[in-house]
């Protein structure tokens, strides 16, 4: 699952993502999330700040976080 700004524009989509994440948490299912946003920025993605907080708490409770910081894999294809 990728967290994108489209969730902020569509509350129904954000609610669906919340439901999926909540159910996977409840049944102890693995879930991989990719995002370039910090947890503190999640209220910008999820329109409901409480949902953003609950999701962040559920992910961090039993999580293994991999933070990759460095040069990107893709070459820079800037046009001049």
N, C-alpha and C positions, 0 to 999 in steps of 0.2 A: 504494500500500500504506500502510495506517495502522498504526502500532505502538500496540497497546493493552495494557491490563493482562490481557486475556483470554489472551494468550500465556503469561503467567506462571502462569495456572491450568491450562493444558493443554500439557504438554511435547510431545505429538505435534504440536500446532498450531505450537508454537515451532520444532520440528525441521523441519516443512514450510516455514515461512517462511525458515529458514536455508538449506534446499536450493534454494528459488527464488532467493534473493538470491545464493547462491554460483554457481548456474548462469548467472544474468544477468551476473555479474561475469566469469566465465570466458569467456563469448561476447561480452563487451564490449557488452552491451545497456543501453540507458538504463533507469533505474529512478527513479521519483519516490517519495519517502517524506515523509509528513507526521507530525509528532509534536510534542508539547509537552514532551517530555522531553529533558534534556541527555544527551550521550553517557555521562557518568559514572553516569547513572541506568539505563542499559540493562540492567545485570545484574538489575534488579528486574523487567524485562519478559521477558527471556530467562532461563529457569531455569538454563541452563548459562552461567556467566560467561565461559568461553572462547569460546563461540559469539557472545556479545554483543561481545566484544573483536574477534573476527575480522570480524564484520559492520561494526562501526564503522570499522575500518581499511580495509575494502574500499570503503566509502562515501566516506571522506575522501581516498583515494588519488587519484582522478580526479574529484573532485566540484566542483560549483559550489553553494555554500550560499547560500540566501536566508533571512536571519533577519528576520522581521517582528515588530516590537515596537511596540506602541501600542494605541490604542483599538480595540476590536472593531467589526466591521462591523454586526453585529446590534444592534438597539436593546435596551436593558435592559427586559425585560418582567416585572419583579418585581411580585408581587401583594402587596397590603397587607391 
